[in-house]
């Protein structure tokens, strides 16, 4: 039975023997775990957290479906003619293959939330008052909020349309008791509360950076800036743009993560975390295999193609050279027979059988939150208040991608901003959520004469039937 009770009973093995970042890189959790004595030592807690991060890269979650595959099909960015993909593109929630995808996402996410709650329930973490336990607790709370937030975005209505709508269970305890469903409004209260507490706990993490193996490579931990960026993302989704801008500004002003130069765009996301821009990413040495089979291969039935008219956005207002075109896409054929592939995530070292030559400082994996999003959030927040300032933040990303800024006096509107967001985050699983947040119609990639309207149920995946079984 795929419900939360089952999930709690099916925890992961976290039988790890190393405590360094290098040890984390080899984790593949399976099976079951006993909470004691694993979580009775700092080393055990660190290993358990590494296991949670590792689980995020599963195919059902961000290793495939909730990053570059299903969410991009739902946004009508990618498509192909297989029955399963066509069913996703039609928002046929009752199709067996679609049910399987979202059942797995629900199950795997709650399984990982249970693992986080196990960590939070450990006395060393629950009673955290000082380093390193405050760091452990901050990361765990941030991860719990992050995972619940994506479940809400997938399985519940849009908050700004109906905050009183039914939400999801918000699991806060390591327990055999199945959490109750609650309102969407209550879900967001829990998400915000977890993130605010995480922010407080992680406030001094920079003091301890690089002082231990666990404090190395903070990009692959749910660090302070990932928490603040997620708060910005959550507040924007709630329609609280002022609060969203405050948190986006915090991330930008700190200065640790910056927009890369236009000459750094090519290959910056090619199977690795952006050194300058990634606030949070998931280490995943096997990411190339997933990407190659679905995005890069041309002859496979399961290979996903880009929608036919995608390039028109990159050509619009394209004064200058948009380095993203060269970085994100490859082409084969010529003339009218040119075929584009989404090569944004293709590891060039793996592709050329030169993985051993990849620079050691590059971390292979999935970019989950990048700093351009913070610029777009501020631009949207100020659009109706100070359009000139909004344009300044909007132009900052354009300039760092090789384009000329839009001229002073140009009115920035949501159409322009959505187009820029689309170009920047294509393939990263964020376009569908951005469209849902604004309740936008979506033009089909399978047939451009078809427009899917929001009222037709395109923005809410059904909660698995099994989740409602055996509830009083």
N, C-alpha and C positions, 0 to 999 in steps of 0.2 A: 504494500500500500504506500503510495507516494504522498505521504503527508508528513507534518512536522514531527509527530511522535516517532514515526519510522526514522526520520532523519536524525533525531537526537540519539536513537539507538544504533546508528550506523556511523560512528565517528571515525576519523582518520587515524592511521598509525603515524606517530611522529617520532619514530625510533631513530633519532639522529644522533650522531656521535661527535659532530664538530660544532664549534660555536662561532666560527669566523664567517665572514661574508662568502668566502670561497666554499665553505661547507654548505651554505644555503644554496649555492648554485647547482648542487647535485641532488636536491630533495625530490623524491617522488613518493608522497604519502599514500598508503593503501591500508585497508583493513580496519582495525579497531585500536583504540588507545585507552589506557587506564590513566585517570587523572593523577594518581599518586603511584610512585614518587616523582613522576615526570615534572610536575608543576611545583615541586617543593624546593627547587633551586633556581637561581638566576639562569643557569645554563639550560635547564629544562624549559623554562618559560620562553627563552629566546628561540629554542628549537621549535616550540609549539607555534610561535609567531611566524617563523620561517615556513612552517607547514601550511599555515593559513594563506600566506602570500603565494606559495606554490600552487595551492588549490585554485586560486583565481585564474590560473592560466589553463584550466581544463577546457576542452572543446566546447562544453555546454555554456561556459562563461566567456571570459575575455580572450581565451586562446583562439576563439573562432566566432561563435554565434553572436555574442554580444559586443563584438568589435567590428570585424570587417565583412562578416557574412550576412546573417539574418537581418540585423538592424539596417544594413545598407540595401538589402533587398526591399525591406519595408519602406525605406525612403525613396525607393525607385531609382537609386543610383546604379545598382548592379542587377543583372538579370541573366537568365538563360532559359532554354526551352524545355528543361526537364519538368515533369509533372510536379515534383516537390517544390521547386523554385517558383513555378507559376502559381502554385497554391499560396505561397507566402506573399507573392506580389499581388494577389487578388484579395489578400486579407481573409482568406478562407480559414478561419480559426478552427473549424470542425474537421478539416482534412487531417488524416491520420499522421502524416509526416510533420505537419505544423503543430499538432497536439504534442507529438513526441519532443519537438524542440523546446517548447515552452514548459512542458512538464519537467524536462531535464534541467532547464535553467532554474525553475522554482526549487526543485529538489536539491540541486548542487549548491545553490546560494544559501538556503536555510541550513544545509549540512555545515557549510563553512561558518555561518553565523553561530551555530551551536558550538563549534570549535572555539570561536572568539569568546563566547560566553563562558566556556570552560576555563579559559585563561583569566577572564575577569573575575571568576568565582574563586580562583586560587587565593588563599589568604595573603600571600606576599604582594599580590596585585590589588586585591580588593581594599587592603589597608595601606596602600602606597602613600608614603609621606615624603620620600626622598629618592634621589637618583640611585639606581637605574629603574626602580620600580615605577616611578612616575612616568618615565618614558614608555615602559611596557604598557601601562594602563592607557596612556594617551593614544598610542598607536592602535590599541585594541578597540577603544571607543570610537576612534575615527573610522576604522574599518567597518565596525558594526553599522554606523550611520551610513557610510558610503554604500554598503551592500543593500541595506533596506531602502535607501533612496532610489537605487536603480530598480529594485522590485516594484516600488510605488510607481515609478515612471512607466514601467511595463504593464502592470496589472491593475492599475487604478485609474480613475478619471483625472483630468487635468485640474489641479488645485484651484486655479483662478476661475474656472467655470463652475465648480461645485465643491467647495471645501468640506461640506457636510456629507459628501458621498461616502460610500463604503470604502474602506481602505484595506489593509492587509494585517495579519498578525505581526506585532512588533515584539520580537523575542529578546528579552532582557535577562533571562535566567537560564542557567544550565540545569535543566529539569526534565523529567519525563512528562510533565504536564504540558499539554498543547496550549500555546498562547491563544487567547481569544482574538477574533477579528475586532478591529476598532475603526473609527472614522478616519477619513483621510486627514482631517484637521489634527486628530490626535497623533497620527503617524508623523506628521511634520513637526509637531511639538517634541516628540521623542528624538527625531533626527537632529533638530536644532540643539536640544539639550545635550545630546551625546557629543556633538561637534564643539559646542562651547566649553564643555568640560575638558575635552581633548585639547583644545587650544590653550587652556590654562595650564594643563599638565605638561604640555610640550613647550611652554613659553621660553624656557632656558636651555633648550636642547643644543643650541649653538655652542654653549660653554663646554659641552662634553663631546662635541663632534671630533672624531678621529682619536678619541682617548681609549677606545676598546674596539674589538672586531665588530661588535654589534653596531657601533656608531659610525662605521665606515659606510660609504656609498648610500647616503641618506635618500637619494632619488628612488631607491627600491624599498623604502620604508614609507609608511603613511606619516610623513613628517609634518611639522608645523605649517608649512606653506601649502601642503596638500589639504590640510584641514581648513585653512582659511580660503583656499580656492574653492573647496567644496561648499563652504558656507556661502560664498558668492554665487555659486551655481544654484544652490538650493533657494536662496532668497530670490534670485531672478525667476526661478520656476514658480515661486509663490506670488510673483508680481510685486515684490518689495524691492524695487529697483534702487532706492536710496541705500538700503542696507547692503545690497549686492555690490554697489559701487564702493562702499567703504571697505569691504573685505578684498575686493579686487585691487584697490589702491594699496592696501597693506602689502600685498604680495609684490606688486610692482615697485613700490618705494623701497622695500628692503634691499633690492638690487642684486641678490644672489643669483636670480634667474633673469635673463635678459633676452630680448629679441636678437636672434642671430643676424649677422650681416648677409646681404643678398648672395655674396659669393660662398657662403657656408650652407646654403639651402640644399644643394645637390647632395644626395646620399646621407643627409643628416638624420633622416628617419628610416633609412633603408635597413630595417631589421634590428636597429639599435636605438637606444634612448638618446634623444638630443641632449648633448652636453650642456647647452646653454638654456634650453627652453623647457625641458621636462621637469615638472614639479613632482610628479609621481609616475612611476612606471613599474611594470612587472618583469622581473628577470625571467627569460624563457629561451633556453638554448635551442629548443626544437621549433621555434616560431617559423623558421624558414620553410620547414616541411609543410606546415599548414598553408602558408601563403603561396608557396610554389604550386601546390596541387590545385588550389582553387582560383588563384588570380593570375598566375603566370603561364600555366600550360594552355595551349591553344586547342589541342585535339581532344581533350578529356570532356566527357558529357557533363561533368559537374563544374567545369570551369565557368566562372562568372564574367560576363562582358559588361563594359560600361554602357550606360544609356547613350543612344545615338547622338543626342544633341548636347552632351556635356561640355564639349569644347567651346561652345558659343559663349558660355559664361566667362571663360578665360580670355576670350577675344574682346569682350565688352569693356569699354573704358580702359583698354590695355595699352596706354601710352607708356613706353619703356619696355623692358623685357621681364616678363613674369617668370622667374627662375623656377617656380613650382611646376610649370609645364614640363620642363626637362627633368625635374626631380621626381615627379609623381607618376609620369606616364612613359611608356615605351611604345614603339609602333613597328608594325611589320607590313609588308606590301607597299604599294605605291599608288598615286593618283586616287581614283575613286575606290580603290580596293584597300586603302590603308585601314589597318585594324589596330586599335589602341588597347593596351593592357594597363591596368592599375599596378604600377611597379613601385609605388611609394614605399612599401614595406619589404621589398625583395633585397635580401642581404647579398650585396655584390661579391663579398668574399666567398660565401657559400656557393653562389651561382657560378663562380669561376674556379671552384675547387681550390680555393686559397684561404680557407678559414684560419689556418695557422698564421697567416700574415696579417690578420686583423689587429689593429693597434690595441694594446692591452687595456687602455683606458676606456675603450668602448664597451658598453654593457648591452649585450643582445637582449632584445625583448620588446615589450608592448608599451607604447607611449599612452598613458591614461589621462593625464591632465597636463596641458602645455600652456605657457604664459600668454600666447596670443588671445586665448579665450578671455583673459582678464581685461585686455584692451577693448575687446568687443563688448564686454559687459558694461564697462564704463561709458563707452560710446553710446550704447543703448540707453543707459540711465540718464545721460545728459542731453539726449537728442531733442527733447521737448523743452528743456530748461535753458541750455546754453549750446546751441547747435555748433557754434564755432569750436568750442572745446570738444564736443563729441567728434567733430570732423578731425581734430588734431589726433585723437587716439585712434580713430579709424585709419587715418593716413600713416600713422607710425608703422602699422603692419604692412601696408602697401609698399612703403619705401624700403622696408627690410626684405621685401620679396622681389625688389627690382623694378617696381612700377613707380611712375610719377604720382605725386599726391594729387588728389582732386583739388581743383582750384579754390582759393578763398571765396567765400560767398556761395559755394555750392551747398545746397541743402541736403544734409544727410537724412535719409529716411530708412524705414525698415527693409524696403526692397533692396537697396544698396547694401545694407548691412548683412542681410540674409545671403545675398550673392557672395559677399566676401567670406562669410562664415563657411559657406558651402565649398568654396574653392580651397580654403585653408584646411578644413577638416574632412575632406572627402575620404571615405574609407574608414574613418575612425569611430563610427558608431554614434556620432553626436547629431547628425542632421535630422534623423527621425525625431529625436527628443526636442530639438529646436522647433521643428514643424508642429509637434504636438503642443508645445507650450503656447504657441500662437494660434492653434486651431486652424491651421492652413489646409487648403485642398492640395492634393498631390497628383500631378500628371503622371500617368502610367508610363513606365519604361517599355512595357510590352506592346502598348498601342497608344500613341500620342493623342489619339482622338478621345481617349477615356480620361476623365478626371475623377479621382476618388474624393468624395466630399467627407468632411469630418463627421457629419451626422450618420454616416453609413457604418460606423463602428471600426474605423481604421486605426484608432489610437488606443485601443484597450484589449490586450491579450486576455483570454479567459483564464481565471484561476483554475488549476487542475481539479477535475471532479472529485478525485480521491480526497482532496483536502477537506471536503465537506462531509465526508463519511464519518460515522461514529461520533458526531458532535451532538451534545445535548441541546 
